[in-house]
Amino acid sequence: MLIKLLSLPEITEPKLDQPDALESVKRLFDDFALNNIRYCHWKSNLRLEHGLLGRTDLDLLVDPAQQEKFRRLLAEHNVKLVLAPAGKCYPGIEDYLGFDFATGNLYHLHVHYQLVLGEQFVKNYHIPLEEHFLNSTVSAGGWVNMPAPELELSILCLRALLKYRDRDALKDIFSIRSSGIPAHIMNELNWLSAQTEMDDLTRVLAEVSDILPAELILKFLETVSDNPRDGFKLWRLRSQVRQALGRYQRRERLLAAAQYFRELWRRQVLTLFKPAQGMTFPRGGMTITLIGADGSGKTSLCYALAKWLSWKMDVRSYYMGSKKPSRLSAWLYLAFRMARRGQRELEKLLGKKNPIPRGLAFLRQVLLYVHFLSVGEDRYRRYRKGKRQAGDGSIVIFDRFPYESPLDGPEIQKNAEGQNMVLVGFLSQREQKLYGKFTLPDYLIILDVTPEVSVKRKPDHSLEKIQGKKQAIDKLQSALGKKTAANWANQNADLPFEDVLLQLKRKIWAVL
């Protein structure tokens, strides 16, 4: 063992004899072997099994001469190219997202054609050891290629030092809070050193001594073994490593530092005003909505789908119902309730035919209709914002997308039957025109739930209203069936929630 085990959380080693994996991932890696793809999972093999199960990234180093062959193989497995957001794009690296049909889980391939590493946000060093890694692979479970532990340990030492910041050194020097070298890095060092003998490490370092600073790597291991919080030594070693690897820098040190602080500012300050962006698909974003009667699970399913996709993708969710009104809409509804209450009290005192309560009844209705119009404006603002974000590449999920009453559509005309007042007609026309600006999302899923199941799930809702919504949904489905260009699907929502969610994930993955 090269370093002393430290008092750290228990290390969970991957079961190298037969690591667990998603079935789709297992098939993909089997095809890598069948097609003689030269690759290895080049770092963080302590957590390899987590990656194979879709819980974290899979970092693959792939022979750059096989790029096109590798990409074709991914396409055959419906693994899709995704684009990293600004500030997370590095040379020689691609990102892919895959889907496991059996479980609905996503998995992420972080594909490297070059060994690029270094400080956070910059990755300023390209270490030309690709051939050494690919030629040294050992097998995990007979189907996942990993580099020789000596090589992985050597690169891990450099990664740890290059990511060691000035403030980490100060933390260690003054024993402030946690160690400057994160616990997960120390866990990896412990795990790899347990698989490596000093003679083997020395031999491997001698073979690559023209590339790696062997002496500095050994000094680093000695330092973290003796005192992992020796800030002075670690800071000096970092400076020496930077100098030794200077010829492999992608840009000058000052430019790299400027990029680091610019990206740090963007992530820690600018994200206070604009949310951090996730990955996007090359062809752009899309809008998705679920439409269904009460009890179909619309809101819960929208939340679950957004959580599923936002693991890696840039996802925006908008609730389009009336239960989250703007301040103006909320005030208008409060005014309506006050007018209604006042009308009732005055009718008790003055009678229903008195002009004062009758005038208050008119005001009450006008306030309600203006509230409906304001709710429509709220929805339209969210709709336009979502459309803009989809145009920028985001996946936008609309919950309770307005179609027509009673499916969150215009309300004034329905409530104003028999009222021929000019003001009411004007407000109704405004509302109809406003809702006419909505176009159906890029992908629409109709949640088909029977009234009997709806009532069982929502016993406080009237059967009459549920049946009315069911009729409106049937009408929508019939209209969509006549449009060959419409991108929509039907989903049996009578099934248990988890079954519905899995089937929706399959449908959505097919159109992304």
Secondary structure, 3 states (H helix, E strand, C coil): CCCCCCCCCCCCCCCCCCCCCCHHHHHHHHHHHHCCCCEEECCCHHHHHHHHCCCCCEEEEECHHHHHHHHHHHHHCCCEEEECCCCCCCCCEEEEEEECCCCCCEEEEEEECCCEECCCCCCCEECCCHHHHHHCCEEECCCEEECCHHHHHHHHHHHHHHCCCHHHHHHHHCCCCCCCCCHHHHHHHHHHHCCCCHHHHHHHHHHCCCCCCHHHHHHHHHHHHHCCCCHHHHHHHHHHHHHHCHHHECCCHHHHHHHHHHHHHHHHCHHHCCCCCCEECCCCCEEEEEEECCCCCHHHHHHHHHHHHCCCECEEEEECCCCCCCHHHHHHHHHHHHHHHHHHHHHHHHCCCCHHHHHHHHHHHHHHHHHHHHHHHHHHHHHHHHHHHHHCCCEEEEECCCCCCCCCCCCHHHHCCCCCCHHHHHHHHHHHHHHCCCCCCCEEEEEECCHHHHHHHCCCCCHHHHHHHHHHHHHHHHHHHCCCCCCEEEEECCCCHHHHHHHHHHHHHHHC
